[in-house]
Amino acid sequence: MSPAASPNLDQELVAKMVRSFLKGSAGGPSGLKPQHIKDAAIPGCEDELFRVLAVVLSMLARGDVPQEVRPFLCGASLVALPKEDGGLRPIAVGECLRRLVGKCLAHSASAQARERLEPLQVGVGTPGGAEAVIHVVRNWCSRHHADPNRVLLKVDVENAFNSVDRQAILEAVREFSAALVPWADFTYANDSTLILGHERVSSRRGVQQGDPLGPLFFSLALHRVIEAAKRRAASELNGNIDFTVFYLDDGVVAGESQAVAGFADILRQELAKIGLTMNVGKCEVVAVACENSCAALRLSEVQVDRLWRLHSAGRCHWKCRILHCSFECSASKGGDFV
């Protein structure tokens, strides 16, 4: 294995990542909690503790451990929390050492992740990524408020983190960084065991909840899909796509209506290749030109789900939410976006 593929986690990084765990962080099936490690870091023993821990975590990151350890280290405790609608929400809590390795590797790869994913994906390694999306959307709406042919599509992917194909994750990681391959193989090449009381549940899709590398691994797999969709759109579609941007699994596509419609179909097809489904019921389409009705607008597989439009004395009004930020337009001849 080349040096680039053999991560050695230094003592200072390990100490920093241990301290980054929130107070009260739960432990996995073994019961080991981050607080246990913090409590062991007493004066006089702290340096030796983190030195030895760095050696152990580096071995794990390189995959230099017996495969027999994998079911225990890569498993998780499963807790079922009640939902408001009467259902249950499963919460997985992974092993402390696994999460600690993930924290160290994610921190080390953050700059490389930003270089690889921007500008299509700003949910990993991009400080203020959500705010950037909001500003881009607001500026685009202001520029095109009078264009009846411009639409904005909010893309929602159904249960994305739990559904993405793990083989797609492993392929994307190999393309991204050799240093992450051994740990990605160790944690995601086989099924993991989720423990709920005395029951055992096999998990074979998606990234594990609470895995610090989960957002990066998911985004790498999704990024390849977005790139493939953009390449197909460039050769198959007429019209312009002004921008496409995702914050993890939430996407925004803006451009000429027919181009956006075609891109939505292509994206749906590409998502299916990695086990993901576009959630039609939660996708939203907004036509920003207030003076034009968009009642007939349809994206062949993505229907208008929520589109507010009121006409009164030459005025109109629409609003939507993107990344928990409200957008609203109320104007007679121009757009006033808040």
C-alpha positions as CSV (number, residue, x, y, z in Angstrom):
1,M,0.0,0.0,0.0
2,S,1.4,3.4,-0.9
3,P,2.1,6.0,1.8
4,A,-0.9,8.1,0.5
5,A,-3.1,5.1,1.2
6,S,-1.7,4.5,4.7
7,P,-3.1,7.3,7.0
8,N,-1.3,7.8,10.2
9,L,-3.4,9.9,12.6
10,D,-1.3,12.1,14.7
11,Q,-1.7,12.5,18.5
12,E,-2.8,16.1,18.4
13,L,-5.6,15.4,15.9
14,V,-6.9,12.5,17.9
15,A,-6.9,14.6,21.1
16,K,-8.8,17.4,19.3
17,M,-11.4,15.0,17.9
18,V,-11.9,13.3,21.3
19,R,-12.7,16.7,22.8
20,S,-15.0,17.6,20.0
21,F,-17.6,15.0,21.1
22,L,-20.6,16.7,22.8
23,K,-21.1,16.2,26.5
24,G,-23.4,13.2,27.0
25,S,-22.6,11.6,23.7
26,A,-23.9,8.0,23.8
27,G,-21.9,4.8,23.4
28,G,-22.5,2.0,20.9
29,P,-23.1,-1.7,21.6
30,S,-19.9,-2.1,23.7
31,G,-21.0,0.7,26.1
32,L,-17.8,2.7,25.5
33,K,-18.6,6.4,25.5
34,P,-16.5,9.4,24.4
35,Q,-16.7,10.7,28.0
36,H,-14.9,7.6,29.2
37,I,-11.9,8.5,27.1
38,K,-12.1,12.1,28.3
39,D,-12.2,11.0,31.9
40,A,-9.1,8.8,31.3
41,A,-7.1,11.8,30.0
42,I,-5.9,12.9,33.5
43,P,-2.8,15.0,34.1
44,G,0.3,12.9,33.8
45,C,-1.4,10.2,31.6
46,E,-2.9,12.4,28.9
47,D,0.0,12.3,26.4
48,E,0.5,8.6,26.7
49,L,-3.3,8.0,26.3
50,F,-3.6,9.9,23.1
51,R,-0.3,8.5,21.8
52,V,-1.5,4.9,22.2
53,L,-5.0,5.8,20.9
54,A,-3.5,7.4,17.8
55,V,-1.6,4.2,17.1
56,V,-4.8,2.1,17.5
57,L,-7.0,4.4,15.4
58,S,-4.3,4.5,12.6
59,M,-4.4,0.7,12.5
60,L,-8.1,0.8,12.2
61,A,-8.0,3.5,9.5
62,R,-5.6,1.3,7.5
63,G,-7.8,-1.7,7.9
64,D,-5.0,-3.5,9.8
65,V,-7.3,-5.4,12.1
66,P,-8.8,-9.0,11.9
67,Q,-12.1,-9.2,10.0
68,E,-13.6,-10.9,13.0
69,V,-13.6,-7.5,14.7
70,R,-15.7,-5.9,12.0
71,P,-19.2,-7.0,13.1
72,F,-18.6,-5.6,16.6
73,L,-16.8,-2.4,15.6
74,C,-19.1,-1.6,12.6
75,G,-22.4,-2.4,14.3
76,A,-24.7,0.0,16.2
77,S,-27.2,0.1,18.9
78,L,-30.7,0.8,17.6
79,V,-33.2,2.9,19.5
80,A,-36.8,3.4,18.4
81,L,-38.2,6.8,19.3
82,P,-41.9,7.7,18.9
83,K,-42.9,10.1,16.1
84,E,-45.7,12.6,16.3
85,D,-47.7,10.7,13.7
86,G,-47.6,7.6,15.9
87,G,-44.8,5.8,14.0
88,L,-41.3,5.0,15.2
89,R,-38.1,6.7,14.2
90,P,-35.0,4.4,14.3
91,I,-31.9,6.0,15.8
92,A,-28.6,4.1,15.4
93,V,-25.7,4.8,17.7
94,G,-22.3,3.5,16.4
95,E,-19.3,2.4,18.3
96,C,-17.2,5.2,19.9
97,L,-13.9,4.1,18.2
98,R,-15.6,3.9,14.8
99,R,-16.9,7.4,15.2
100,L,-13.5,8.6,16.4
101,V,-11.8,7.2,13.3
102,G,-14.4,8.8,11.1
103,K,-14.0,12.2,12.8
104,C,-10.2,12.1,12.3
105,L,-10.4,11.1,8.6
106,A,-13.3,13.5,7.8
107,H,-11.3,16.4,9.4
108,S,-8.2,15.4,7.3
109,A,-10.2,15.2,4.1
110,S,-12.3,18.4,4.4
111,A,-10.1,20.6,2.1
112,Q,-10.0,17.9,-0.5
113,A,-13.7,17.3,-0.2
114,R,-14.4,21.0,-0.8
115,E,-12.2,21.0,-3.9
116,R,-13.9,17.9,-5.3
117,L,-17.5,18.8,-4.6
118,E,-17.9,22.5,-5.1
119,P,-19.8,24.2,-6.7
120,L,-22.4,21.4,-7.3
121,Q,-22.4,20.2,-3.6
122,V,-21.9,22.6,-0.7
123,G,-23.0,20.5,2.2
124,V,-19.6,19.0,3.0
125,G,-16.4,21.0,3.6
126,T,-17.9,24.3,2.6
127,P,-18.3,26.8,5.4
128,G,-21.6,28.6,5.1
129,G,-22.8,26.3,2.3
130,A,-26.5,26.7,3.1
131,E,-26.1,30.5,3.2
132,A,-24.4,30.4,-0.2
133,V,-27.3,28.5,-1.7
134,I,-29.8,31.0,-0.3
135,H,-27.9,34.0,-1.7
136,V,-27.6,32.3,-5.1
137,V,-31.3,31.6,-5.3
138,R,-32.3,35.1,-4.1
139,N,-30.0,36.8,-6.7
140,W,-31.3,34.5,-9.5
141,C,-34.9,35.3,-8.6
142,S,-34.2,39.0,-8.7
143,R,-32.5,38.8,-12.1
144,H,-35.2,36.7,-13.7
145,H,-38.4,38.0,-12.1
146,A,-39.8,39.2,-15.4
147,D,-38.9,36.1,-17.4
148,P,-42.0,33.8,-17.9
149,N,-39.8,30.9,-19.1
150,R,-37.7,30.6,-16.0
151,V,-38.5,28.1,-13.2
152,L,-36.9,26.9,-10.1
153,L,-37.1,23.3,-9.0
154,K,-36.5,22.1,-5.4
155,V,-35.3,18.5,-5.5
156,D,-36.0,16.2,-2.6
157,V,-34.5,12.7,-2.5
158,E,-36.5,10.1,-0.6
159,N,-34.8,8.7,2.5
160,A,-31.5,9.3,0.8
161,F,-28.9,8.6,3.4
162,N,-30.5,5.3,4.3
163,S,-31.1,4.2,0.7
164,V,-27.9,4.9,-1.2
165,D,-26.2,1.8,-2.7
166,R,-23.0,1.0,-0.7
167,Q,-21.2,-0.2,-3.9
168,A,-21.8,3.3,-5.4
169,I,-20.2,4.8,-2.2
170,L,-17.1,2.5,-2.4
171,E,-16.6,3.3,-6.1
172,A,-16.9,7.1,-5.4
173,V,-14.4,6.8,-2.5
174,R,-11.9,5.0,-4.7
175,E,-12.2,7.8,-7.2
176,F,-11.8,10.4,-4.5
177,S,-9.0,9.4,-2.2
178,A,-6.9,6.2,-1.7
179,A,-6.3,7.1,1.9
180,L,-10.0,6.6,2.7
181,V,-10.4,3.3,0.8
182,P,-9.3,0.8,3.5
183,W,-11.6,2.3,6.1
184,A,-14.5,2.6,3.6
185,D,-14.1,-1.0,2.7
186,F,-13.9,-2.1,6.4
187,T,-17.1,-0.2,7.3
188,Y,-19.2,-0.5,4.2
189,A,-18.1,-3.4,2.1
190,N,-20.3,-5.8,4.1
191,D,-23.6,-5.7,5.9
192,S,-23.6,-4.2,9.4
193,T,-25.5,-5.4,12.4
194,L,-27.9,-3.2,14.2
195,I,-28.9,-4.3,17.7
196,L,-32.4,-3.6,19.1
197,G,-32.7,-5.3,22.5
198,H,-32.3,-9.0,21.8
199,E,-33.0,-8.6,18.1
200,R,-30.4,-8.3,15.3
201,V,-31.1,-6.4,12.1
202,S,-28.9,-6.5,9.1
203,S,-28.1,-3.2,7.4
204,R,-26.9,-3.4,3.8
205,R,-27.8,0.0,2.3
206,G,-27.0,3.6,3.1
207,V,-24.5,5.3,5.5
208,Q,-24.7,4.6,9.2
209,Q,-26.4,7.3,11.3
210,G,-23.8,9.3,13.3
211,D,-20.9,8.3,11.1
212,P,-18.8,11.4,10.7
213,L,-17.8,10.3,7.2
214,G,-21.4,9.6,6.3
215,P,-22.2,13.0,4.7
216,L,-18.9,12.9,2.7
217,F,-19.4,9.3,1.5
218,F,-23.0,10.0,0.5
219,S,-22.1,13.3,-1.2
220,L,-19.4,11.6,-3.2
221,A,-21.8,9.0,-4.6
222,L,-24.5,11.7,-5.3
223,H,-21.9,14.0,-6.9
224,R,-21.1,11.4,-9.6
225,V,-24.9,11.2,-10.3
226,I,-25.2,15.0,-10.6
227,E,-22.2,15.2,-12.9
228,A,-23.5,12.4,-15.1
229,A,-26.9,14.1,-15.3
230,K,-25.3,17.4,-16.3
231,R,-23.3,15.7,-19.1
232,R,-26.4,14.1,-20.5
233,A,-28.3,17.3,-20.2
234,A,-25.6,19.2,-22.2
235,S,-26.0,16.7,-25.1
236,E,-29.7,15.8,-25.0
237,L,-31.6,19.0,-24.0
238,N,-32.4,22.3,-25.6
239,G,-32.5,25.4,-23.4
240,N,-30.4,26.6,-20.5
241,I,-29.9,25.3,-17.0
242,D,-28.7,28.4,-15.1
243,F,-27.4,26.6,-12.0
244,T,-27.6,23.3,-10.1
245,V,-26.6,23.1,-6.5
246,F,-27.1,20.6,-3.7
247,Y,-26.8,20.8,0.1
248,L,-26.4,17.1,0.9
249,D,-29.6,15.6,-0.4
250,D,-31.6,18.8,-0.9
251,G,-31.1,20.2,-4.4
252,V,-32.1,23.3,-6.4
253,V,-32.2,23.5,-10.2
254,A,-33.0,26.7,-12.0
255,G,-33.3,27.6,-15.7
256,E,-35.6,27.6,-18.7
257,S,-38.7,25.5,-18.0
258,Q,-38.3,22.8,-20.6
259,A,-34.6,22.4,-19.8
260,V,-35.4,22.0,-16.1
261,A,-38.1,19.5,-17.0
262,G,-35.7,17.5,-19.0
263,F,-33.0,17.7,-16.4
264,A,-35.4,16.5,-13.7
265,D,-36.2,13.3,-15.8
266,I,-32.5,12.7,-16.4
267,L,-31.6,13.2,-12.8
268,R,-34.4,10.8,-11.7
269,Q,-33.0,8.1,-14.0
270,E,-29.4,8.7,-12.8
271,L,-30.5,8.6,-9.1
272,A,-32.1,5.2,-9.6
273,K,-28.8,3.8,-10.6
274,I,-27.5,4.2,-7.1
275,G,-30.7,3.2,-5.4
276,L,-32.2,6.7,-4.8
277,T,-35.7,7.9,-5.6
278,M,-36.8,11.4,-6.3
279,N,-39.6,12.2,-3.8
280,V,-42.2,13.7,-6.1
281,G,-44.5,14.6,-3.3
282,K,-41.9,16.9,-1.7
283,C,-40.5,18.5,-4.9
284,E,-41.6,22.0,-5.6
285,V,-41.6,24.1,-8.7
286,V,-41.7,27.9,-8.7
287,A,-42.2,30.1,-11.8
288,V,-40.6,33.4,-10.7
289,A,-42.3,35.7,-13.2
290,C,-45.3,37.0,-11.2
291,E,-47.3,38.3,-14.1
292,N,-47.6,34.8,-15.8
293,S,-49.6,31.8,-14.8
294,C,-47.9,28.5,-14.5
295,A,-51.0,26.4,-14.0
296,A,-50.1,24.2,-17.0
297,L,-46.5,23.6,-16.0
298,R,-45.5,20.0,-15.6
299,L,-42.2,18.2,-15.3
300,S,-43.1,14.8,-16.7
301,E,-42.2,12.9,-13.6
302,V,-42.2,15.8,-11.2
303,Q,-45.5,17.5,-10.7
304,V,-46.1,20.9,-9.0
305,D,-46.8,20.0,-5.4
306,R,-46.8,23.4,-3.6
307,L,-47.0,26.6,-5.6
308,W,-48.6,29.6,-4.1
309,R,-50.0,32.1,-6.6
310,L,-52.6,34.8,-6.0
311,H,-53.6,37.5,-8.5
312,S,-55.3,40.7,-7.3
313,A,-55.4,44.1,-9.1
314,G,-52.4,43.2,-11.2
315,R,-50.4,41.9,-8.2
316,C,-49.4,38.4,-7.3
317,H,-47.7,36.5,-4.5
318,W,-45.7,33.3,-4.1
319,K,-43.6,31.8,-1.4
320,C,-41.5,28.7,-0.8
321,R,-38.8,27.5,1.6
322,I,-35.3,26.4,0.7
323,L,-33.0,25.0,3.4
324,H,-35.4,26.2,6.0
325,C,-35.2,29.8,4.7
326,S,-38.4,31.5,3.4
327,F,-38.5,33.1,0.0
328,E,-41.4,35.3,-0.9
329,C,-42.3,37.5,-3.9
330,S,-45.0,40.2,-4.0
331,A,-44.9,42.6,-6.9
332,S,-46.9,44.1,-9.7
333,K,-44.1,44.7,-12.2
334,G,-41.0,43.5,-10.4
335,G,-39.8,41.1,-7.8
336,D,-39.4,41.9,-4.1
337,F,-37.6,38.9,-2.6
338,V,-37.3,38.5,1.1
